[in-house]
Amino acid sequence: MFLARQLSLTPEEVGKMACVMPSLLIMSTEGTLRPKIAFLLNDFHALPSDIASFPQALGYSLEGRILPRLEHLVASGADVGAISLPSILAPTNQVFAKRYSPEAIQRRVEKGEDQKRKREAKLSRVPRPPPVPREPRPSPLQNLAPP
């Protein structure tokens, strides 16, 4: 019931989490689950649905994996909110270091800005239909005015 209350989940959703990660059922509420959930929700800004869909996040070490990776991403200037929880926590240290090196993050930012500029340029070239002339509507207050 702790997970259901903390993450505002139904018993069925908690059951699905336990099917994906059975070790959740034996984790210490106070020593493991509460601090990790608090950190993921408050500092990592994960949504309860993020945790529910990736319960393995609760199995990673807060001090050994979650916190160092978040600190690395923030220091590198990454938009942490745009990266999924599994993409951050699941890769090996080697893959994570390559995927989220400062250079790789800068390339992603530049690529995203290029794609945004291309979309804006494309939209500006799309011909827009001329506005449809509309007849003025009578004011509903006209009927209330004295003759």
Helices and strands as residue ranges (DSSP letters): H 2-7, H 11-20, G 22-26, I 29-33, H 34-42, H 48-53, G 55-59, I 62-66, H 67-76, G 80-82, H 85-89, H 93-99, H 102-125, G 142-144
